[in-house]
Amino acid sequence: MNAPVFNNSYTALPPRMFAQVDPAGSPDPQLIALNEALAARLGLDAAWLRGPEGLAMLSGNALPDGAASIAQAYAGHQFGHLSPQLGDGRALMIGEVVAPDGARFDLQLKGAGRTPFSRQGDGKSWLGPVLREYLDSEFMAAAGVPTTRALAAVETGERVQRETALPGAVMTRVAASHIRVGTFEFFGVRGDVEALRALTDHVMARHYPEAQSVLGLLEQVVAAQARLVAQWMALGFIHGVMNTDNMAISGETIDYGPAAFMDGYHPDTVFSSIDRHGRYAWAEQPHVAVWNLAQFASCLIPLMGADQDKAIEEATRAVHGFPELYQAAWKDRFTAKLGLGPTDGAVTLVNRLLDLMAAERADFTRVFAGLADGSARDEFMARDTFDDWARDWQAAGPDAARMARANPRRIPRNHRIEQAIQAAVGGDYAPFQRLDAALRAPFEDRAEWDDLAAPPLAEERVTRTFCGT
C-alpha cells in the first residue's frame, strides 16, 4: 500500500499567497465514504486510503511526507461588496497530485480547523454540509458538469457548535485547482503586480497552456464560464452564492454551500437563505457570471501592456463576448433536452415549454425526463395547452436517444438530501449511501430508485438552504 506522492506547484509561488497551517485533527475519526473511482482516477491507492495512515490523512491527524498544508489567500465580492481579505477559513490544501494521465489536482481538507483567514469562525464543519457537497458534486460529475469532486468524508468524533451541538466532519475535496477570481482580487486590490503576474503565469501553465497572452487567458476563462453556467441552467441548478471568491478560474463548479436544484420551475427561484434580494436566482446566474468576469478582467489589465486604454478596451471586449458564447452553449444544452438540433425553431419550442412550466411551476427535471416516455403531460394541469405544444414538438422530429443523454432521471433533490443528513446525524448512513449510488447513475431508468425521482410532498418541501459554516 502506497501513500500519495505529492507534486506541489502552488507553494512555489510567493509565500504571501498562502499561509502554512497544520490541520486541527480529529479525536476519533470514522470513515463515512471513500470515492474509490475517483481515487483510481487520481492514481491513489484506495487500500492505503482506507487504512490507518490514509484515515489519518483524510481526518487531518497526520499528513504524509511532501504534504503542503496551506490555506490560500483570496478576496472576493460578496453580493457585490468587496471583502479585501477572505481566504480559506476552514479548509487546507494538503497537496497536489499528478494523475496517471498527467493531469494535476489539488487535495483539500474542508473542515480542517482554524486558519489565519477564519475570522470569528472555528474552521470546522458539521456533518450536514459535508454530505451535501459530497452528493451534489458527485452528481454533477456524473452529469458531465465540470466540478470539484469528493474523495472522502470522515466523521471527526467531536461535536461542532452551531445552533446546537452537531457531529463534526471533514471532506476531502479534489479540484483542478482552488484558484478563484477572488485570488486575483486579493492582489489586485493591493496593487501587487508582481504577485498578479506570478499567479497569471501559474494559471496559464496549469489550466490554459494554449493561451498565448494575458488577453488570451481572459478569453479562455470567459469561454469556460459560459459553458459551465449553461450546463447549470440545463439541470435547474442554482449555485446560491456566486460571489467572486466562489468562481473557479479553472471553469469548475466550486463551493456548494447553499446550492440547490429546482423542483417546480420558475426563473426567479432562489433557495439561499442569505440571498434576500434574488441576486443569484436561477435566471440571474449568466448576468452574475459576466459581472464576476469583469472583476477578473480588471485585475489583469495592469499585466496587459503599457497602453492601459487599449488594455481596458480589449478586456471589455473579451468580457462582452460572454453572452454570445453562453447563448450558443445554452442553445446546445436546451435543444438537446428536447431531442432536437440547435436550430432557432427548436429554441422557440424550448422557450414555449419553459413558459408553460413557469405558469404552473411544473417540475423541471420530471418534465424534461418525461418527454421520452410520455409522462411529461402528467406534470401539467393545463394539458390541452401542453398537447398543443407537444404536437409542434413531435412535428420537429425529436431524437429519443439525444433526449436520454441530456435529461437526468434523478437529481439531488433538496428534501432527499435533508433526509439523508438527518438520518446520518442519528447514526444511519444507509439513506446517504443509497442516494449517493443513485446519483452516480443519473440517466439510468431504474425502478428501485423511482422514489428518489419523485418531487417532495407539501410537507417535505425545502424552500431555504444554508451555507453551513
Beta strands, then each sheet from edge to edge (+ up, - down):
strand 1: 18-20
strand 2: 30-34
strand 3: 70-72
strand 4: 76-78
strand 5: 81-83
strand 6: 91-98
strand 7: 104-110
strand 8: 125-126
strand 9: 149-161
strand 10: 165-175
strand 11: 237-238
strand 12: 260-261
sheet 1: 1+ 3-
sheet 2: 2+ 9- 10+ 7- 6+
sheet 3: 2+ 9- 10+ 8-
sheet 4: 4+ 5-
sheet 5: 11+ 12-
end
